[in-house]
């Protein structure tokens, strides 16, 4: 069962029949492939192969830091029925890491009588952010690591979706989702606008790469686009991802979901790390109880020499 968690007023890019034209609109200046050696295809390939975002999360586990997390669960009437608050310190000796809590509080319908979670989402977030035991940590990274290893299947799929934008290399294919994640493929280009602009983010000059669903699509065609939005801010100096926003919407007889994720990154002693993570999502899978959850995580006081 797949759960996705683990996202302007410029002219739109044009399409040819079988490929994206080598044209980028950047601050109203046309940048051609011939003059700059830089094309839309180049940028898309970089986005698909980027590992800086994943490396930032590797840093999060590798370096000691403090955290404040809050998760809220809602019923179908959007009334809060449970909360979970976790504050503490993520300790690391650069070989292994573990968590010690300062505050651990829950209210409402969070746990079963046997102490297990009543819902999938809190369990998934624990797996990602709050490991219950000591875990090995390392800064080594390769692309295969994102999709393989000892992680659960759900964790591997979440990594693929979160860190390998535009790929359909997931292990599960529920409700025809697999192909729809490949947002750069020829068959999917008809649904999206791809735009490059720039901004100043936390004082850093950044490129913005936006993938958004075309507003003039019919309702039927828009429903074919599971990924409604992915916006990334790339540091112009080194192309590290400093901000990313995801939006997923999908509905069929098997799966109904509406999920938003925003991640804010920054530098601590020149190391690229997550600072704020926000999730707001609803999903309903046939034969399973639906869940509506919001989650926020603040990370601070990184110990990086």
Backbone as CSV, one residue per row, in Angstrom:
resi,resn,N_x,N_y,N_z,CA_x,CA_y,CA_z,C_x,C_y,C_z
1,UNK,0.844,-1.195,0.000,0.000,0.000,0.000,0.874,1.238,0.000
2,UNK,0.686,2.063,-0.991,1.551,3.220,-1.160,0.998,4.415,-0.415
3,UNK,1.826,5.066,0.419,1.473,6.309,1.080,2.547,7.317,0.723
4,UNK,2.146,8.400,0.145,3.107,9.426,-0.252,3.148,10.503,0.818
5,UNK,4.333,10.754,1.333,4.436,11.801,2.338,5.697,12.512,2.069
6,UNK,6.492,10.519,3.317,7.728,11.555,2.942,6.925,11.672,3.017
7,UNK,6.870,19.321,-4.721,6.361,19.067,-3.476,6.795,19.285,-5.600
8,UNK,3.327,32.874,-11.035,4.382,33.802,-11.558,4.004,34.356,-12.949
9,UNK,4.362,35.237,-12.990,3.917,35.843,-14.256,5.029,35.836,-15.302
10,UNK,5.474,34.712,-15.700,6.474,34.564,-16.767,5.864,33.754,-17.900
11,UNK,6.342,33.957,-19.122,5.823,33.173,-20.255,6.088,31.681,-20.053
12,UNK,5.177,30.861,-20.565,5.324,29.419,-20.434,6.322,28.886,-21.466
13,UNK,6.964,27.777,-21.104,7.875,27.123,-22.040,7.079,26.439,-23.140
14,UNK,7.652,26.396,-24.325,6.990,25.771,-25.458,7.431,24.323,-25.602
15,UNK,6.566,23.520,-26.247,6.863,22.118,-26.467,6.927,21.806,-27.959
16,UNK,7.849,20.937,-28.336,7.770,20.329,-29.658,7.019,19.014,-29.491
17,UNK,6.861,18.271,-30.552,6.063,17.053,-30.476,6.728,15.990,-29.613
18,UNK,8.040,15.892,-29.672,8.687,14.779,-29.000,9.725,15.195,-27.965
19,UNK,9.890,16.473,-27.724,10.867,16.882,-26.719,10.596,18.305,-26.293
20,UNK,11.165,18.710,-25.176,11.072,20.099,-24.756,12.014,20.946,-25.606
21,UNK,11.547,22.085,-26.064,12.421,22.965,-26.837,13.550,23.493,-25.967
22,UNK,14.742,23.680,-26.548,15.887,24.184,-25.776,15.750,25.678,-25.497
23,UNK,14.758,26.033,-24.676,14.493,27.435,-24.403,14.082,27.603,-22.953
24,UNK,14.687,28.566,-22.261,14.371,28.843,-20.870,13.988,30.300,-20.748
25,UNK,12.919,30.589,-20.030,12.565,31.970,-19.749,13.063,32.296,-18.341
26,UNK,14.020,33.187,-18.233,14.632,33.523,-16.952,14.645,35.033,-16.803
27,UNK,13.795,35.548,-15.891,13.722,37.002,-15.681,13.460,37.746,-16.989
28,UNK,12.557,37.177,-17.791,12.169,37.784,-19.059,13.318,37.843,-20.069
29,UNK,14.392,37.109,-19.831,15.508,37.054,-20.777,15.554,35.650,-21.368
30,UNK,15.542,35.569,-22.680,15.590,34.263,-23.331,17.031,33.762,-23.344
31,UNK,17.230,32.593,-22.791,18.564,31.986,-22.748,18.547,30.788,-23.688
32,UNK,19.289,30.826,-24.730,19.261,29.747,-25.709,20.356,28.734,-25.429
33,UNK,20.120,27.514,-25.887,21.094,26.439,-25.723,22.383,26.783,-26.458
34,UNK,22.253,27.402,-27.631,23.438,27.678,-28.437,24.354,28.708,-27.763
35,UNK,23.786,29.704,-27.119,24.583,30.785,-26.541,25.154,30.424,-25.175
36,UNK,24.472,29.556,-24.451,24.869,29.322,-23.065,25.204,27.873,-22.737
37,UNK,24.973,26.967,-23.675,25.229,25.569,-23.379,24.316,25.031,-22.305
38,UNK,23.119,25.622,-22.158,22.199,25.257,-21.085,20.801,25.146,-21.669
39,UNK,20.177,23.994,-21.513,18.854,23.782,-22.074,17.884,23.322,-21.006
40,UNK,16.613,23.342,-21.343,15.602,22.825,-20.431,15.872,21.361,-20.125
41,UNK,16.251,20.601,-21.164,16.565,19.192,-20.947,17.708,19.030,-19.947
42,UNK,18.722,19.917,-20.058,19.839,19.858,-19.108,19.335,20.058,-17.684
43,UNK,18.469,21.051,-17.508,17.993,21.363,-16.169,17.113,20.245,-15.628
44,UNK,16.257,19.688,-16.471,15.405,18.581,-16.037,16.248,17.376,-15.655
45,UNK,17.268,17.080,-16.446,18.155,15.961,-16.108,18.842,16.186,-14.772
46,UNK,19.216,17.456,-14.516,19.846,17.739,-13.238,18.868,17.526,-12.091
47,UNK,17.635,17.996,-12.268,16.626,17.840,-11.218,16.398,16.359,-10.930
48,UNK,16.301,15.540,-11.970,16.043,14.118,-11.795,17.205,13.404,-11.111
49,UNK,18.433,13.903,-11.359,19.611,13.226,-10.816,20.158,13.889,-9.554
50,UNK,19.546,14.991,-9.146,20.049,15.749,-8.001,20.113,14.900,-6.737
51,UNK,21.203,15.016,-5.991,21.326,14.334,-4.697,21.517,15.317,-3.544
52,UNK,21.524,16.622,-3.817,21.774,17.591,-2.741,20.660,17.588,-1.702
53,UNK,19.431,17.412,-2.167,18.291,17.387,-1.248,18.398,16.182,-0.313
54,UNK,18.730,15.042,-0.896,18.905,13.831,-0.092,20.095,13.975,0.856
55,UNK,21.183,14.584,0.369,22.359,14.759,1.214,22.030,15.647,2.415
56,UNK,21.158,16.651,2.217,20.742,17.482,3.340,20.073,16.669,4.428
57,UNK,19.256,15.690,4.027,18.595,14.833,5.022,19.576,13.841,5.640
58,UNK,20.598,13.460,4.887,21.666,12.653,5.480,22.374,13.458,6.574
59,UNK,22.596,14.749,6.312,23.200,15.617,7.323,22.329,15.687,8.574
60,UNK,21.019,15.719,8.380,20.100,15.799,9.518,20.302,14.615,10.462
61,UNK,20.493,13.443,9.916,20.702,12.274,10.773,22.139,12.188,11.295
62,UNK,23.067,12.729,10.532,24.483,12.580,10.874,24.916,13.521,11.996
63,UNK,24.336,14.734,12.023,24.767,15.736,13.000,23.747,15.901,14.133
64,UNK,24.275,16.108,15.320,23.410,16.327,16.478,22.605,17.615,16.310
65,UNK,21.344,17.583,16.763,20.494,18.763,16.688,19.298,18.594,17.625
66,UNK,18.603,19.698,17.851,17.362,19.661,18.609,16.177,19.664,17.649
67,UNK,15.059,19.131,18.111,13.873,19.076,17.250,12.605,19.332,18.056
68,UNK,11.601,19.857,17.370,10.265,20.035,17.927,9.274,19.577,16.869
69,UNK,8.548,18.513,17.176,7.595,17.972,16.224,6.197,17.923,16.798
70,UNK,5.218,18.198,15.959,3.809,18.107,16.376,2.991,17.505,15.242
71,UNK,2.190,16.497,15.575,1.324,15.825,14.616,-0.112,15.859,15.119
72,UNK,-1.041,16.221,14.245,-2.456,16.283,14.589,-3.259,15.439,13.614
73,UNK,-4.241,14.717,14.142,-5.110,13.865,13.339,-6.535,14.394,13.417
74,UNK,-7.231,14.375,12.257,-8.573,14.942,12.168,-9.558,13.891,11.652
75,UNK,-10.841,14.073,12.013,-11.872,13.187,11.483,-12.431,13.749,10.179
76,UNK,-13.465,13.111,9.640,-14.021,13.521,8.356,-14.652,14.908,8.413
77,UNK,-15.030,15.341,9.600,-15.601,16.676,9.773,-14.536,17.719,10.050
78,UNK,-13.268,17.323,9.900,-12.122,18.202,10.106,-11.968,18.636,11.570
79,UNK,-12.459,17.841,12.470,-12.301,18.095,13.901,-11.100,17.318,14.415
80,UNK,-10.243,17.995,15.182,-9.048,17.330,15.707,-9.440,16.240,16.699
81,UNK,-8.928,15.032,16.481,-9.259,13.911,17.355,-8.033,13.333,18.060
82,UNK,-6.859,13.870,17.747,-5.662,13.376,18.413,-4.457,14.237,18.104
83,UNK,-3.538,14.316,19.069,-2.310,15.094,18.888,-1.132,14.337,19.468
84,UNK,0.024,14.580,18.887,1.259,13.968,19.367,2.352,15.010,19.279
85,UNK,3.008,15.277,20.407,4.068,16.278,20.480,5.363,15.589,20.905
86,UNK,6.441,15.866,20.152,7.736,15.281,20.469,8.810,16.358,20.374
87,UNK,9.445,16.655,21.506,10.580,17.572,21.550,11.769,16.811,22.108
88,UNK,12.941,17.091,21.612,14.105,16.409,22.155,15.370,16.707,21.390
89,UNK,16.346,15.809,21.570,17.652,15.956,20.937,18.005,14.703,20.157
90,UNK,18.450,14.919,18.955,18.972,13.841,18.117,20.487,13.820,18.321
91,UNK,20.979,12.795,19.016,22.408,12.663,19.310,23.094,11.821,18.239
92,UNK,24.347,12.161,17.963,25.104,11.406,16.974,26.589,11.492,17.292
93,UNK,27.284,10.358,17.132,28.742,10.355,17.270,29.404,10.176,15.911
94,UNK,28.621,10.420,14.849,29.058,10.310,13.455,29.210,8.865,12.980
95,UNK,28.852,7.937,13.844,28.768,6.530,13.467,27.366,5.989,13.713
96,UNK,26.817,6.374,14.864,25.475,5.956,15.249,24.722,7.148,15.828
97,UNK,23.407,7.085,15.733,22.569,8.172,16.240,21.405,7.597,17.040
98,UNK,20.905,8.397,17.973,19.751,7.996,18.772,19.058,9.261,19.282
99,UNK,17.846,9.081,19.784,17.026,10.206,20.220,16.752,10.124,21.714
100,UNK,16.815,11.279,22.375,16.358,11.405,23.756,15.299,12.508,23.783
101,UNK,14.135,12.184,24.339,13.026,13.130,24.366,13.046,13.988,25.625
102,UNK,12.785,15.283,25.441,12.517,16.187,26.558,11.023,16.246,26.836
103,UNK,10.239,16.207,25.762,8.784,16.242,25.870,8.200,15.172,24.961
104,UNK,7.315,14.367,25.510,6.627,13.335,24.756,5.194,13.301,25.258
105,UNK,4.286,13.866,24.467,2.914,14.056,24.938,1.938,13.649,23.836
106,UNK,0.882,12.963,24.245,-0.165,12.598,23.292,-1.527,12.811,23.931
107,UNK,-2.499,13.083,23.079,-3.873,13.236,23.553,-4.810,12.716,22.485
108,UNK,-5.992,12.293,22.906,-6.986,11.833,21.943,-6.685,10.450,21.400
109,UNK,-7.158,10.212,20.182,-7.112,8.877,19.586,-5.825,8.669,18.791
110,UNK,-4.742,8.458,19.515,-3.445,8.226,18.871,-3.037,6.765,18.960
111,UNK,-3.196,6.170,20.140,-2.687,4.823,20.377,-3.806,3.814,20.617
112,UNK,-3.522,2.571,20.260,-4.378,1.449,20.635,-4.092,1.066,22.085
113,UNK,-4.890,0.192,22.621,-4.683,-0.253,24.009,-3.354,-0.960,24.191
114,UNK,-2.855,-1.592,23.143,-1.576,-2.310,23.250,-0.374,-1.393,23.067
115,UNK,-0.624,-0.078,22.918,0.456,0.881,22.789,0.879,1.176,21.363
116,UNK,0.348,0.441,20.393,0.678,0.701,19.001,-0.165,1.861,18.464
117,UNK,0.333,2.508,17.413,-0.425,3.589,16.799,-1.711,3.066,16.161
118,UNK,-2.769,3.863,16.264,-4.024,3.518,15.614,-3.993,3.855,14.128
119,UNK,-3.046,4.720,13.733,-3.010,5.221,12.371,-1.638,4.954,11.758
120,UNK,-1.628,4.928,10.421,-0.389,4.649,9.717,0.564,5.843,9.732
121,UNK,0.032,7.062,9.560,0.896,8.227,9.366,1.860,8.468,10.521
122,UNK,1.413,8.459,11.793,2.388,8.638,12.876,3.483,7.572,12.860
123,UNK,3.110,6.353,12.515,4.099,5.286,12.422,5.116,5.578,11.329
124,UNK,4.623,6.081,10.195,5.521,6.399,9.085,6.465,7.534,9.451
125,UNK,5.952,8.560,10.141,6.806,9.676,10.520,7.837,9.268,11.569
126,UNK,7.476,8.355,12.452,8.473,7.835,13.382,9.602,7.146,12.630
127,UNK,9.240,6.370,11.620,10.254,5.650,10.844,11.218,6.620,10.171
128,UNK,10.695,7.763,9.729,11.526,8.729,9.015,12.309,9.628,9.961
129,UNK,11.634,10.149,11.001,12.238,11.207,11.814,12.568,10.812,13.251
130,UNK,11.897,9.825,13.805,12.071,9.507,15.218,12.346,8.017,15.427
131,UNK,13.501,7.542,15.009,13.802,6.113,15.169,13.767,5.710,16.633
132,UNK,13.219,4.537,16.884,13.033,4.065,18.257,14.289,3.446,18.843
133,UNK,15.282,3.207,18.013,16.506,2.549,18.474,17.703,3.283,17.872
134,UNK,18.892,2.894,18.277,20.104,3.447,17.697,20.203,3.040,16.232
135,UNK,20.574,3.997,15.388,20.670,3.734,13.954,22.066,4.107,13.459
136,UNK,22.583,3.413,12.451,23.875,3.801,11.867,23.707,5.044,11.011
137,UNK,24.701,5.909,10.990,24.654,7.110,10.156,25.943,7.206,9.350
138,UNK,25.826,7.838,8.192,26.964,7.993,7.309,26.664,9.127,6.342
139,UNK,27.713,9.753,5.820,27.540,10.776,4.798,27.766,10.234,3.399
140,UNK,28.114,8.955,3.299,28.284,8.350,1.985,26.941,8.316,1.263
141,UNK,26.961,8.572,-0.016,25.718,8.598,-0.773,25.963,8.121,-2.192
142,UNK,25.045,7.337,-2.690,25.006,7.004,-4.102,23.545,6.831,-4.478
143,UNK,23.258,6.920,-5.759,21.873,6.932,-6.218,21.141,5.643,-5.870
144,UNK,21.849,4.513,-5.900,21.206,3.244,-5.592,20.715,3.212,-4.157
145,UNK,21.380,3.964,-3.287,21.039,3.955,-1.872,19.635,4.466,-1.627
146,UNK,19.153,5.353,-2.494,17.833,5.923,-2.297,16.751,4.866,-2.447
147,UNK,16.956,3.925,-3.361,15.902,2.970,-3.679,16.141,1.565,-3.126
148,UNK,17.316,1.347,-2.511,17.625,0.006,-2.030,18.042,0.070,-0.576
149,UNK,18.428,-1.075,-0.061,18.885,-1.112,1.314,17.892,-1.833,2.207
150,UNK,18.051,-1.647,3.510,17.250,-2.381,4.487,15.959,-1.672,4.850
151,UNK,15.686,-0.514,4.274,14.461,0.202,4.578,13.241,-0.609,4.148
152,UNK,12.089,-0.274,4.746,10.851,-0.897,4.332,10.496,-0.458,2.917
153,UNK,9.578,-1.177,2.295,9.164,-0.836,0.939,8.534,0.545,0.894
154,UNK,7.699,0.871,1.891,7.093,2.198,1.934,8.149,3.280,2.057
155,UNK,9.184,3.033,2.859,10.250,4.015,3.034,11.014,4.199,1.727
156,UNK,11.299,3.111,1.029,12.022,3.215,-0.239,11.195,3.979,-1.268
157,UNK,9.894,3.718,-1.319,9.039,4.447,-2.250,8.974,5.925,-1.895
158,UNK,8.896,6.230,-0.594,8.856,7.628,-0.165,10.144,8.338,-0.546
159,UNK,11.293,7.674,-0.373,12.576,8.261,-0.768,12.607,8.533,-2.266
160,UNK,12.128,7.573,-3.046,12.140,7.748,-4.492,11.308,8.957,-4.896
161,UNK,10.109,9.071,-4.350,9.217,10.168,-4.704,9.770,11.495,-4.205
162,UNK,10.332,11.491,-2.991,10.808,12.730,-2.400,12.139,13.206,-2.931
163,UNK,13.031,12.275,-3.274,14.396,12.640,-3.632,14.743,12.394,-5.091
164,UNK,13.881,11.737,-5.827,14.144,11.474,-7.253,12.955,11.961,-8.064
165,UNK,12.806,13.265,-8.168,11.656,13.858,-8.828,11.595,13.431,-10.290
166,UNK,10.414,13.043,-10.720,10.211,12.723,-12.126,10.418,11.274,-12.488
167,UNK,10.829,10.439,-11.536,11.048,9.033,-11.836,9.796,8.222,-11.532
168,UNK,9.639,7.095,-12.226,8.554,6.172,-11.900,9.123,4.898,-11.273
169,UNK,10.335,4.997,-10.743,11.041,3.836,-10.213,10.593,3.520,-8.796
170,UNK,9.285,3.273,-8.634,8.773,2.837,-7.343,8.426,1.360,-7.436
171,UNK,8.391,0.700,-6.288,8.159,-0.735,-6.286,6.682,-1.077,-6.386
172,UNK,5.817,-0.144,-5.958,4.396,-0.422,-5.925,3.697,0.375,-7.021
173,UNK,2.605,-0.160,-7.509,1.884,0.504,-8.595,0.393,0.422,-8.304
174,UNK,-0.048,1.177,-7.304,-1.439,1.161,-6.903,-2.225,2.201,-7.685
175,UNK,-3.313,1.777,-8.297,-4.212,2.700,-8.965,-3.599,3.442,-10.130
176,UNK,-2.596,2.857,-10.804,-2.000,3.507,-11.960,-1.091,4.669,-11.611
177,UNK,-0.589,4.712,-10.369,0.207,5.850,-9.912,1.584,5.880,-10.555
178,UNK,2.168,4.733,-10.787,3.578,4.660,-11.148,3.934,5.561,-12.324
179,UNK,3.215,5.444,-13.424,3.506,6.226,-14.618,3.295,7.713,-14.378
180,UNK,2.309,8.060,-13.545,1.956,9.464,-13.328,3.007,10.231,-12.542
181,UNK,3.924,9.533,-11.897,4.999,10.204,-11.173,6.107,10.680,-12.110
182,UNK,6.130,10.149,-13.319,7.184,10.509,-14.283,6.799,11.807,-14.981
183,UNK,6.858,12.914,-14.264,6.291,14.180,-14.727,7.079,14.833,-15.858
184,UNK,8.265,14.327,-16.185,9.045,14.877,-17.282,8.956,14.038,-18.558
185,UNK,8.301,12.887,-18.471,8.206,12.029,-19.643,7.322,12.670,-20.708
186,UNK,7.542,12.271,-21.950,6.821,12.852,-23.080,5.313,12.771,-22.882
187,UNK,4.829,11.626,-22.422,3.387,11.442,-22.269,2.779,12.362,-21.215
188,UNK,3.601,12.806,-20.249,3.084,13.633,-19.167,3.268,15.132,-19.423
189,UNK,4.084,15.497,-20.422,4.382,16.915,-20.651,3.141,17.726,-21.018
190,UNK,2.150,17.083,-21.597,0.945,17.800,-22.005,0.174,18.386,-20.833
191,UNK,0.451,17.903,-19.621,-0.306,18.343,-18.454,0.383,19.461,-17.675
192,UNK,1.661,19.768,-17.991,2.439,20.635,-17.109,3.028,21.850,-17.815
193,UNK,3.232,22.887,-17.035,4.095,24.002,-17.398,5.407,23.847,-16.640
194,UNK,6.533,24.045,-17.328,7.858,23.967,-16.726,8.473,25.361,-16.835
195,UNK,8.824,25.934,-15.706,9.248,27.325,-15.694,10.499,27.522,-14.847
196,UNK,11.457,28.274,-15.380,12.643,28.649,-14.622,12.635,30.162,-14.426
197,UNK,12.748,30.587,-13.182,12.843,32.014,-12.858,13.889,32.150,-11.763
198,UNK,13.904,33.269,-11.045,14.845,33.379,-9.940,14.240,34.175,-8.801
199,UNK,14.889,34.082,-7.630,14.408,34.750,-6.434,15.557,34.904,-5.463
200,UNK,15.314,35.635,-4.390,16.251,35.739,-3.277,15.593,35.049,-2.091
201,UNK,16.227,33.993,-1.596,15.649,33.185,-0.520,16.607,33.153,0.659
202,UNK,16.159,33.705,1.781,17.012,33.795,2.979,18.369,34.422,2.669
203,UNK,18.368,35.373,1.743,19.595,36.057,1.381,20.409,35.369,0.304
204,UNK,19.963,34.188,-0.152,20.703,33.436,-1.171,20.040,33.625,-2.539
205,UNK,20.775,34.085,-3.551,20.224,34.127,-4.911,19.940,32.702,-5.380
206,UNK,18.720,32.466,-5.855,18.302,31.109,-6.220,17.600,31.085,-7.574
207,UNK,17.775,29.971,-8.285,16.913,29.655,-9.403,15.645,29.011,-8.842
208,UNK,14.504,29.327,-9.434,13.258,28.620,-9.130,12.937,27.719,-10.303
209,UNK,12.758,26.444,-10.044,12.286,25.536,-11.079,10.908,25.047,-10.662
210,UNK,9.888,25.433,-11.441,8.504,25.124,-11.107,7.910,24.156,-12.113
211,UNK,7.281,23.132,-11.606,6.498,22.206,-12.421,5.075,22.280,-11.886
212,UNK,4.172,22.836,-12.666,2.792,23.028,-12.209,1.819,22.569,-13.283
213,UNK,0.673,22.073,-12.845,-0.361,21.629,-13.773,-0.952,22.826,-14.514
214,UNK,-1.168,22.667,-15.796,-1.758,23.738,-16.598,-3.167,24.057,-16.111
215,UNK,-3.441,25.331,-15.908,-4.731,25.750,-15.377,-5.865,25.568,-16.380
216,UNK,-5.553,25.593,-17.671,-6.612,25.525,-18.675,-6.980,24.091,-19.062
217,UNK,-6.454,23.103,-18.349,-6.822,21.720,-18.630,-8.271,21.457,-18.221
218,UNK,-8.917,20.556,-18.922,-10.241,20.115,-18.497,-10.109,19.356,-17.178
219,UNK,-11.206,19.250,-16.459,-11.185,18.538,-15.183,-10.721,17.105,-15.366
220,UNK,-11.162,16.466,-16.443,-10.794,15.085,-16.709,-9.294,14.950,-16.927
221,UNK,-8.706,15.877,-17.712,-7.268,15.810,-17.967,-6.470,16.168,-16.722
222,UNK,-6.948,17.143,-15.958,-6.239,17.544,-14.747,-6.164,16.396,-13.751
223,UNK,-7.179,15.557,-13.733,-7.190,14.419,-12.815,-6.125,13.386,-13.173
224,UNK,-5.576,13.456,-14.385,-4.518,12.521,-14.771,-3.161,12.913,-14.201
225,UNK,-3.082,14.129,-13.664,-1.820,14.631,-13.120,-1.816,14.460,-11.607
226,UNK,-1.248,13.377,-11.133,-1.144,13.133,-9.695,-0.289,14.212,-9.037
227,UNK,0.856,14.511,-9.635,1.737,15.559,-9.111,1.217,16.896,-9.633
228,UNK,0.631,17.704,-8.750,0.054,18.974,-9.176,1.077,20.103,-9.130
229,UNK,2.100,19.945,-8.301,3.076,21.024,-8.167,4.365,20.488,-7.562
230,UNK,5.501,20.869,-8.143,6.804,20.701,-7.501,7.570,21.989,-7.749
231,UNK,7.884,22.702,-6.686,8.629,23.952,-6.796,9.930,23.806,-6.004
232,UNK,11.032,24.089,-6.664,12.344,23.960,-6.029,13.125,25.257,-6.171
233,UNK,13.792,25.664,-5.090,14.724,26.787,-5.125,16.132,26.217,-5.077
234,UNK,16.929,26.521,-6.126,18.295,26.034,-6.203,19.256,27.191,-5.947
235,UNK,20.128,27.036,-4.967,21.167,28.015,-4.692,22.007,28.207,-5.964
236,UNK,22.097,29.445,-6.447,22.825,29.697,-7.691,24.312,29.392,-7.571
237,UNK,24.839,29.447,-6.364,26.278,29.231,-6.199,26.659,27.774,-6.362
238,UNK,25.824,26.863,-5.851,26.207,25.453,-5.859,25.070,24.510,-6.272
239,UNK,23.883,25.061,-6.576,22.703,24.303,-6.988,22.165,23.385,-5.901
240,UNK,22.479,23.663,-4.635,21.815,22.962,-3.544,20.345,23.364,-3.492
241,UNK,19.475,22.427,-3.166,18.056,22.722,-3.015,17.833,23.357,-1.636
242,UNK,17.346,24.602,-1.625,17.110,25.311,-0.360,15.641,25.346,0.032
243,UNK,14.777,25.056,-0.908,13.338,25.037,-0.626,12.684,24.086,-1.606
244,UNK,11.727,23.329,-1.120,10.961,22.475,-2.028,9.526,22.349,-1.533
245,UNK,8.608,22.446,-2.476,7.179,22.284,-2.178,6.598,21.244,-3.122
246,UNK,5.849,20.292,-2.549,5.165,19.262,-3.317,3.654,19.387,-3.115
247,UNK,2.910,19.075,-4.154,1.465,18.966,-4.043,1.016,17.761,-4.853
248,UNK,0.323,16.811,-4.191,-0.183,15.610,-4.840,-1.701,15.566,-4.683
249,UNK,-2.402,15.340,-5.772,-3.850,15.133,-5.728,-4.185,13.992,-6.673
250,UNK,-4.972,13.056,-6.176,-5.330,11.916,-7.021,-6.589,11.265,-6.461
251,UNK,-7.440,10.771,-7.360,-8.659,10.111,-6.904,-9.130,9.114,-7.939
252,UNK,-9.297,7.875,-7.509,-9.988,6.862,-8.303,-10.651,5.891,-7.334
253,UNK,-11.145,4.779,-7.854,-11.897,3.858,-7.000,-11.036,3.231,-5.911
254,UNK,-9.717,3.189,-6.122,-8.811,2.522,-5.192,-8.171,3.488,-4.207
255,UNK,-7.856,4.691,-4.665,-7.047,5.607,-3.867,-7.537,7.040,-4.015
256,UNK,-7.625,7.743,-2.891,-8.012,9.155,-2.864,-7.008,9.869,-1.980
257,UNK,-6.293,10.862,-2.529,-5.312,11.565,-1.717,-5.205,13.023,-2.107
258,UNK,-4.830,13.837,-1.114,-4.571,15.267,-1.298,-3.497,15.629,-0.280
259,UNK,-2.262,15.775,-0.737,-1.114,15.904,0.161,-0.231,17.073,-0.255
260,UNK,0.177,17.862,0.720,1.118,18.967,0.502,2.303,18.802,1.440
261,UNK,3.500,19.057,0.925,4.722,18.993,1.730,5.585,20.208,1.401
262,UNK,6.093,20.878,2.436,7.009,22.004,2.251,8.246,21.765,3.113
263,UNK,9.415,21.917,2.500,10.684,21.720,3.207,11.543,22.968,3.035
264,UNK,11.998,23.524,4.154,12.906,24.671,4.144,14.291,24.212,4.592
265,UNK,15.313,24.551,3.804,16.685,24.173,4.103,17.519,25.426,4.368
266,UNK,18.692,25.235,4.975,19.620,26.338,5.191,21.011,25.757,5.374
267,UNK,21.971,26.637,5.671,23.344,26.205,5.921,23.703,26.446,7.381
268,UNK,24.385,25.486,7.977,24.984,25.640,9.297,26.453,25.276,9.159
269,UNK,27.330,26.257,9.351,28.766,26.038,9.137,29.027,25.368,7.782
270,UNK,28.362,25.903,6.758,28.514,25.453,5.371,27.912,24.083,5.078
271,UNK,27.246,23.496,6.059,26.561,22.227,5.805,25.090,22.502,5.498
272,UNK,24.594,21.813,4.516,23.241,21.979,3.986,22.294,21.080,4.792
273,UNK,21.327,21.679,5.521,20.484,20.900,6.431,19.029,21.366,6.370
274,UNK,18.075,20.481,6.684,16.669,20.879,6.805,16.451,21.683,8.083
275,UNK,15.580,22.692,8.001,15.250,23.509,9.170,13.767,23.434,9.540
276,UNK,12.908,23.345,8.548,11.465,23.265,8.777,10.861,22.283,7.778
277,UNK,9.998,21.405,8.268,9.282,20.465,7.414,7.810,20.508,7.796
278,UNK,6.957,20.724,6.820,5.519,20.786,7.074,4.780,19.870,6.110
279,UNK,3.863,19.099,6.668,3.068,18.138,5.909,1.604,18.356,6.237
280,UNK,0.773,18.355,5.208,-0.670,18.426,5.406,-1.292,17.483,4.403
281,UNK,-1.952,16.434,4.882,-2.400,15.435,3.927,-3.632,14.663,4.322
282,UNK,-4.347,14.266,3.295,-5.474,13.340,3.435,-5.259,12.204,2.454
283,UNK,-5.497,10.975,2.897,-5.508,9.866,1.965,-6.508,8.821,2.420
284,UNK,-7.054,8.132,1.448,-8.031,7.082,1.712,-7.794,5.964,0.716
285,UNK,-7.447,4.800,1.209,-7.197,3.629,0.375,-8.299,2.619,0.650
286,UNK,-8.842,2.026,-0.402,-9.923,1.076,-0.248,-9.545,-0.036,0.725
287,UNK,-10.475,-0.379,1.592,-10.332,-1.407,2.626,-9.527,-0.923,3.835
288,UNK,-9.073,0.346,3.830,-8.342,0.891,4.959,-9.038,2.160,5.446
289,UNK,-8.837,2.481,6.701,-9.440,3.673,7.279,-8.716,4.921,6.767
290,UNK,-9.476,5.921,6.366,-8.875,7.148,5.849,-8.167,7.912,6.964
291,UNK,-7.194,8.750,6.577,-6.452,9.552,7.544,-6.269,10.969,7.019
292,UNK,-6.497,11.927,7.898,-6.229,13.340,7.609,-5.308,13.846,8.709
293,UNK,-4.122,14.282,8.325,-3.068,14.590,9.301,-2.313,15.844,8.879
294,UNK,-1.940,16.665,9.858,-0.909,17.673,9.597,0.245,17.452,10.560
295,UNK,1.432,17.815,10.102,2.652,17.531,10.849,3.636,18.662,10.612
296,UNK,4.261,19.127,11.681,5.309,20.145,11.549,6.520,19.711,12.352
297,UNK,7.694,19.976,11.809,8.945,19.622,12.472,9.920,20.777,12.321
298,UNK,10.393,21.295,13.441,11.406,22.347,13.452,12.711,21.760,13.954
299,UNK,13.806,22.054,13.255,15.125,21.531,13.596,16.059,22.709,13.867
300,UNK,16.831,22.613,14.947,17.653,23.771,15.337,18.888,23.298,16.085
301,UNK,19.790,24.259,16.348,20.970,24.023,17.180,21.797,22.822,16.678
302,UNK,22.012,22.794,15.378,22.876,21.729,14.834,24.283,21.870,15.399
303,UNK,24.869,20.752,15.772,26.240,20.736,16.272,27.164,20.308,15.131
304,UNK,27.670,21.306,14.411,28.512,21.057,13.240,29.777,21.908,13.374
305,UNK,30.890,21.237,13.503,32.167,21.961,13.647,32.636,22.499,12.302
